[in-house]
């Protein structure tokens, strides 16, 4: 049982996963916040969140 067997983790892009793990390590945020940020950045999306951790990426 590994990381990919967690509920909600499915078909994540390899580049997004690598970026997410780097962000997770560098910014001390939840892995889900790192995935959201990495996905939004790759897709050129804006992120609107009340989560204070998301401010760590700016």
N, C-alpha and C positions, 0 to 999 in steps of 0.2 A: 504494500500500500504506500503510495507516494503522493507527492504534491498534486498531481493531476487527478487523483481519485477523490479529492474534496468536492463536495456539492458546489455547483456554480462555476467550477473551472472546467471549461470545455472548449475545444477547438481554438485555443489561443494561438495567435500568430507567433512564430519563433522570435522574430525581431522585437515584438512587443514584450514577450516574456523576458528576453535578455535585458532590454531597457528597463523594464519594471523592476527586475531584481537589482540592477545597478542603482536605480532611484531609491528602492527600499533600503539598501545598505548605506547610501550616501546621505539621505535626508531623515532617517529615523521615523518613517511613516508606516502606516498599515500597508500590507501588500496590495490590498484592494485599491487603496488610494493611488498607489504607484501604477497599477494596471490601468485605472481610469485615466490618469494623467498621460501615460505612454500611448494609450489608444487615441485619446483626444489629439495629442500632438501629431501622431502619424496621419490622422484623418483630417487635420486642420480644423478641428472643432473647438469651440469655447466650452469651458467647464464652469457651471454655476453651482456652487455648493456652500452650505453653511459650515462644513467641516473645516476647522481651523488648520488642519494638517495640509490642506490643499494650498495654503498660502506659502508653504515651505518651498514650493516649486518655482516661485517667481523671484 
